[in-house]
Amino acid sequence: MSTISRLSSQRIEEAFNTIDRVFLNSPQYVNEPLSTLFGVNLVLKIETLNPIRSFKGRGADWLISQVGSGTFLICASAGNFGQAMAYSCRKKKINLTVYASTTANKLKIERMRSFGANVILFGADFDAAKIEAKRIATEKGIRYIEDSQDIETVEGAGTIGIELLQCANSFDALLIPLGNGAMINGIACVYKSQSPKTRIIAVQAKGASAMVESWQSGTLINHDIVNTIADGIAVRLPVAQALEDMKGLVDEAILVKEESIVTAMKLIHTHCGIVVEPSGVVGVAAILEHPDRFRGQTVGAVICGGNLTQEQMDNWL
């Protein structure tokens, strides 16, 4: 039995016409050195050159555009979504509390606070922080915002797909990092209606594979721990709604190794001149590990985040 998707291209178009322009029309181009290196026609979509250095501003800004000033909100974040929410909430004088883990990226925590969010550190990882955030929101009667569950976060991320469609060459495949699922589901919604031949490929770290395993098996698979440097996609408790959204939208999935992620970060730094965090380069890591799978094809990779501490840059770049 086919399922009816909650996503629509019309709503994504509406989001595109509403979101703060600072997050839209990010650079997208064929990177010639990497294309030559990999034997592919590689188009990079750079989502790091905005005030929060991440694609998350799209979904957060679209969501907050529909929330009244003076509202109280709670969310949880590994760092980038929290920054996006804080940035958009500040503009509308909305009171935001973000729950993050005690091990979260210090730069991301600092940036959330600089945008005016009340940041509370709780638990050993993102999912532990999210559970506590939901509990407090229920206890206090405050609206809880969940990335990929709240449909506006998916629709906002989907505006990346609208922009990718403007590329001169059609894509054989799009390699999209898979965390909670907002980005891949939003982009895939656009592509399934406008370019159905393009393969939508989810990429996740092997050390945090719960979403891919759940999607492949058709059952909800939770993990007790995650083991990856890619904190932005380190999900151990999948969002059931995101998995439902993925049905009929995602074609393939690839899990990548930690060493491939670090190599991809170095390649992007060398050939693009930008700093990218581990979760932002897993698409490139997938090409590194599977060169024959993509050779001779036109492939797009979304570079979705660039928040690294100085220590991380010293260690990885």
Secondary structure, 3 states (H helix, E strand, C coil): CCCCCCCCHHHHHHHHCCCCHHHCCCCEEECHHHHHHHCCEEEEEECCCCCCCECHHHHHHHHHCCCCCCCEEEEECCCHHHHHHHHHHHHCCCEEEEEECCCCCHHHHHHHHHCCCEEEECCCCHHHHHHHHHHHHHHHCCEEECECCEHHHHHHHHHHHHHHCCCCCCCCEEEEECCCCHHHHHHHHHHHHHCCCCEEEEEEEHHHCHHHHHHHHCCCCCCCCCCCCCHHHCCCCCCHHHHHHHCCCCCEEEEECHHHHHHHHHHHHHHHCCCCCHHHHHHHHHHHHCHHHHCCCEEEEEECECCCCHHHHHHHC
